[in-house]
Amino acid sequence: MDPELEAFVPFFPKAELTDVVAERAVLAGLAAGIPAETDGMEVEDLLVPGTPPVPVRVYRPHEARGTVVWMHGGGWCIGDVETEHPWASRVAARSGCAVISVGYRLAPENPFPAALDDAWTVLRWAHENAADPDLVAVAGHSAGGGLAAALALRARDEQGPPIRFQLLHQPGLDDRLTTWSARHFTETPWYNRAKAAQAWAHYLGGRPATPYAAPSRAEDLSDLPPAYVATAELCPSRDEGIAYAVRLMQSDVRVELHQFPGTFHGSQALLSAAVSQRQFAEIGDVLRRALA
């Protein structure tokens, strides 16, 4: 493990999602102590019309170019536009793009497809309201990365709004948990095999997984937008992310794949670490180039 990250591991909360209400409170407390980066941009809370309406927080840097529909992480169970504020603001600040942070409905109260339907509602709204509808990307971290991948699949299959790019950061893509990393990373910080299994169980609500829930199950990955996939070395989702990137390449989709050594799932929250600063800088650079 990267020594700058390892020093903070004892202070990380226990990796579990048994009591999602309690975990939501823990995340809210952690996020409240992290400063956002909103200088030089407008920030606005809106409700996107839908059934139900979807809360979003929109970040508009001055002279923004392109629009990013951003889905937060949290195992589809925790997080909202408020807890995502430090991270979504950094994506906007680093990329210079308008960022729409999506407050999708959470499991287990609202299992699949509620989160995807909310993200789909926002994607369509973003396309209708973007300064340039040809420059719309989908992006997200962890569960949000899985939602971004699912949006790309759904937009292709349903001839939906055109997506210029997909950014999948440590994405949750495969409910089967059969990869080497998913089977062996049982003691990793913040996110391990047991927590991944809990997250998938909450999200699926006892229903069989479809490719829109678990994009790794999709048989055909052709004709999808160009992608950036980032994985963490000590993360149970590592191998499914790498495998998905390789399958995209084999389907003639342009892909950039970055495996960050010495990192664990969500470790980019430790902003003082040099590797975390590299991750955010790269996210911004990738989105800026993709939507140029």
Secondary structure as GFF3:
##gff-version 3
##sequence-region A 1 292
A	DSSP	alpha_helix	3	6	.	.	.	ID=ss1
A	DSSP	three_ten_helix	9	11	.	.	.	ID=ss2
A	DSSP	alpha_helix	20	32	.	.	.	ID=ss3
A	DSSP	beta_strand	41	48	.	.	.	ID=ss4
A	DSSP	beta_strand	54	61	.	.	.	ID=ss5
A	DSSP	beta_strand	67	71	.	.	.	ID=ss6
A	DSSP	alpha_helix	85	95	.	.	.	ID=ss7
A	DSSP	beta_strand	98	102	.	.	.	ID=ss8
A	DSSP	alpha_helix	114	129	.	.	.	ID=ss9
A	DSSP	beta_strand	136	141	.	.	.	ID=ss10
A	DSSP	alpha_helix	143	157	.	.	.	ID=ss11
A	DSSP	beta_strand	165	169	.	.	.	ID=ss12
A	DSSP	alpha_helix	180	184	.	.	.	ID=ss13
A	DSSP	alpha_helix	193	204	.	.	.	ID=ss14
A	DSSP	three_ten_helix	215	217	.	.	.	ID=ss15
A	DSSP	beta_strand	227	234	.	.	.	ID=ss16
A	DSSP	alpha_helix	238	250	.	.	.	ID=ss17
A	DSSP	beta_strand	255	264	.	.	.	ID=ss18
A	DSSP	three_ten_helix	267	269	.	.	.	ID=ss19
A	DSSP	alpha_helix	274	290	.	.	.	ID=ss20
###
